[in-house]
Amino acid sequence: MQLAGLIGLSDPPRADAAALIAELHGLGVQTVMVTGDAAATAAFVARAVGLRGGIAPPRPVPDRADPAMYAVYAGVLPEDKYKLVAALQKSGHIVGMCGDGANDAPALSQAQIGIAVSSATDVAKSAAGMVLTKPGLEGIVAAVNEGRLTFQRILTYTLNSITKKIVQVLFLALGLIMTGHAVLTPLLMVLIMITGDFLGMALTTDHVRPSPRPNAWRIANLTVAGVFMGIGELIFCAAVLGVGIYTFDLNTPQLQTLAFVVIVSGNQATTYNNRVRLRLWSSRPSIWLVMSSIIDLLIAATLAIGGVAMQPLPALIVIGTIAAAAAFAVLWDFVKVPVFRRLDIS
């Protein structure tokens, strides 16, 4: 036999793989390569895509695993991929598994989010929770960012709901003590809920900033933050009601109108405080949120000044209450930021 020639075969990584893995690392997502190829081949590819870490020795997958220990697991069997995902989960990690073959299906199904690449087999796509439509890892980075945007919107909605419940329940009790009468009629409460719902729906379109690191639910801290914001708004509402009682000497029906206006405007103030974890002006609100606020305040002011479904109030008192709510939002923002930082609401 005579040597006629050599043919070199290579399956190089995509040109954008290293940049996308670096972007995932910047987002706090640790990346581990798991392959059935030999350790030498896996190490070469890992270096090419920017994975800096050790290569796991050839041994059975332990019950618990840490992604910081090894960057490459080579020579693994299909069942080992499944065991590795389970081991990472037992160590408290949220695991996303990306694969393309039928042998990846068990691991894709076990992971919190299984990701099948665009060229994956039908079995892998069926087992995955997300299927990429374009080659490469760009879809994974986009999914991480979109997930964090969604988390921030849900966080704001939850924080806002806790705040509003605290205010509305305690203000009814406090108003009864201050005036000796119910400060809100059933109709006024319905109007408050309607205006609040418009604002809540607009929050789903708001501009939010994804966190640079992975998020986690801290329900206890979130509840404390919501109660804190609710107490602040309650103090503001009670102060305005006190001015109506002792300075303007309003009668009971007028105080009910004032209570309606101050809750609507106070809800606006705390909503804009809750929507960002940093300073009030650190993020521009969406046009839908701004339009919703304008419409809500116009409806409340028109009804209160015109005396529709309530006792009319002088325009100066209504406009002054809305202006006071804007001032409260700015002042309370300086108190909110260190509290949110302390509670790790981010």
SEDREN-645411 format. One record per residue (C-alpha): x, y, z; residue in three letters. Coordinates in steps of 0.1 Angstrom, whole numbers, plus 2048, in hexadecimal, padded with zeros to 3 digits. Example, Ala and Ser with C-alpha at 12.3 -4.5 7.8 and 13.67 -1.06 7.14 Angstrom:
2
87B7D384Eala;8897F5847ser;
! end
This chain:
346
800800800met;80C8237F7gln;802843808leu;7EE8577EFala;7E7876804gly;7D8884824leu;7B789482Aile;7B38AA848gly;7908AB859leu;7878C7870ser;7678D3881asp;7718F588Epro;75C9098A6pro;747926898arg;758947895ala;7409588ADasp;74193C8C8ala;75D94B8DDala;74D96E8DEala;72B95F8E8leu;73A949903ile;74D968910ala;72C97B910glu;71B95F924leu;73896093Dhis;733986940gly;70E97F948leu;718968965gly;710948952val;72B92D956gln;731918937thr;73C8F4937val;7438DE918met;7388BA91Aval;7418A38FDthr;74787F8F4gly;7678888E1asp;7898818EEala;798898908ala;7B38A68F0ala;7998B08D6thr;7828BF8F1ala;79F8D3900ala;7A88E28DEphe;7848ED8D7val;7808FA8FAala;79F9118F6arg;79291C8D4ala;7719288E3val;780938902gly;77891E91Dleu;793921937arg;792906950gly;79C8E2958gly;7938C2946ile;7808AA95Cala;792889961pro;783869952pro;76E85D96Farg;749858977pro;73587897Bval;7328809A0pro;7108869B2asp;7188AB9B4arg;72C8C199Cala;7388E599Basp;73C8F6979pro;75A90A987ala;76E8EA98Bmet;7708DF967tyr;76A8F0946ala;76B8D0931val;75C8AE936tyr;76989791Aala;763873910gly;741873921val;72485B918leu;701867912pro;6F685C935glu;713870944asp;705890935lys;6E5889947tyr;6F7881967lys;70C8A1965leu;6ED8B7961val;6DE8A697Fala;6FE8AA993ala;7008CF98Bleu;6DB8D3996gln;6E18C19B6lys;6FD8DB9BEser;6E38F79BBgly;6EA902997his;6D090C97Dile;6DB8F895Eval;6D68FF939gly;6E08E3923met;6E78E88FEcys;6E98CB8E6gly;6E18BE8C4asp;6E08988C3gly;6C887D8CEala;6E28738E9asn;6DD8968F9asp;6B88928FDala;6B9884922pro;6CF8A192Dala;6BA8BB91Aleu;69B8AE92Bser;6AB8AE94Egln;6B98D294Cala;6A48EF957gln;6A68FC934ile;6B08E4918gly;6BC8F68F9ile;6BE8E58D7ala;6D38F58BCval;6C38FC89Aser;6D38DD88Aser;6C88C68A6ala;6B68A58A0thr;6918A38A5asp;69688F8C5val;6AC8AA8D4ala;6938C58CAlys;6778B28D9ser;6898AF8FAala;6958D38FCala;6828F090Agly;6909088F1met;69A9038CDval;6B291B8BCleu;6A8926899thr;6CA93388Flys;6ED923890pro;70392C8ADgly;6FE9368D1leu;6F09598CBglu;6CD94D8D3gly;6D99418F6ile;6E79648FEval;6C79748F2ala;6B295C907ala;6C6964927val;6C2989921asn;69D986919glu;698970938gly;6A898A94Earg;6929A693Fleu;673991946thr;68098B96Aphe;6849B0970gln;6609B7963arg;65299B97Aile;6669A9997leu;6589CC991thr;6359BF98Etyr;6389AA9AEthr;6489C79C2leu;62D9DF9B5asn;6119C79BFser;61E9C39E3ile;6229E99E6thr;5FE9F09DAlys;5EE9D69F1lys;6009E5A0File;5F5A08A07val;5D1A019FEgln;5CA9EBA1Dval;5DCA01A36leu;5D0A22A28phe;5ABA17A2Cleu;5B1A10A50ala;5C6A2FA56leu;5ADA45A44gly;591A37A5Aleu;5A5A40A79ile;5ADA63A6Cmet;58AA6DA5Fthr;572A56A72gly;564A4CA50his;56DA35A32ala;585A49A1Cval;57CA359FDleu;55BA2B9EFthr;557A0A9DCpro;555A1D9BBleu;575A309C3leu;587A0F9CBmet;57CA019A9val;58AA20998leu;5ABA1D9AAile;5AE9F899Fmet;5A6A0197Bile;5C0A1C979thr;5D9A0698Bgly;5D29EA972asp;5DAA01955phe;5FBA09965leu;6039E596Dgly;5FD9DA949met;6139F693Cala;6309E9952leu;6329CA93Bthr;63F9E1920thr;6579F5936asp;67C9F992Ehis;68F9E4947val;6B49DD94Carg;6BF9B894Epro;6D49B196Cser;6F99A9964pro;6F8989979arg;6DF96C97Dpro;6C0975990asn;6B09639ADala;68F9679BFtrp;6939759E2arg;66F9759EDile;675980A11ala;68A99EA05asn;6719A69EAleu;6559A7A03thr;6689BDA1Bval;6709D59FEala;64B9D69F4gly;6409DDA17val;65A9F8A1Aphe;64EA099FAmet;62AA05A05gly;631A15A27ile;641A33A15gly;623A389FFglu;60CA33A1Dleu;61EA4FA2File;61AA66A10phe;5F5A5EA0Dcys;5EEA64A32ala;601A85A31ala;5ECA92A13val;5CCA86A24leu;5D7A98A44gly;5DCAB8A30val;5B9AB4A22gly;5ABAB0A45ile;5BEACAA59tyr;5C8AE4A3Fthr;5ACAE5A26phe;591AD9A3Easp;581AC2A23leu;561AB0A2Aasn;55EA8AA29thr;553A87A04pro;570A9E9FAgln;588A8AA0Fleu;57DA6B9FCgln;585A7C9DBthr;5A6A879E9leu;5AEA639F4ala;5A6A579D1phe;5BDA719C1val;5DAA6B9DAval;5D9A459D6ile;5D9A479B0val;5F6A609AFser;608A4E9CBgly;606A2E9B8asn;616A3F99Agln;633A4B9B0ala;63BA299BFthr;637A1899Dthr;652A2E98Etyr;668A279ADasn;662A029ABasn;6699FE986arg;68EA0598Bval;6A59F89A6arg;6BDA169A1leu;6B4A3B99Farg;692A45992leu;6A2A55973trp;6BBA3996Cser;6A4A29952ser;68CA3993Aarg;668A2C93Dpro;656A1E91Fser;63EA3490Bile;621A1D915trp;629A2293Aleu;62BA47937val;60BA49923met;5F9A3393Cser;604A4A958ser;5F8A69946ile;5D6A5993File;5D2A4C962asp;5DAA6E971leu;5C4A80958leu;5A7A69960ile;5ABA6E986ala;5AFA93983ala;591A9796Cthr;57AA83982leu;586A949A2ala;584AB8995ile;563AB1981gly;553A9F99Egly;54BA80989val;542A639A0ala;550A769BDmet;54FA989CFgln;562AB39BBpro;583AC19C7leu;593AE29BEpro;5ACADE9A1ala;5C8AED9B6leu;5C5AD09D0ile;5C4AB59B5val;5E2AC39A2ile;5F4AC99C2gly;5EFAA59CDthr;5FDA989ACile;61BAB09AFala;621AA49D2ala;621A809C6ala;63CA889ADala;651A999C8ala;64CA7B9DEphe;658A639C3ala;679A779C0val;67EA7A9E5leu;676A559EDtrp;68DA4A9D1asp;6ABA559E6phe;69FA3FA02val;695A229EClys;6B7A1C9DBval;6CCA139FApro;6AF9FEA07val;6AC9EA9E7phe;6D29E69E6arg;6D29D9A0Aarg;6B69C0A02leu;6C89B69E1asp;6AA9BF9CCile;6BA9C19AAser;
! end
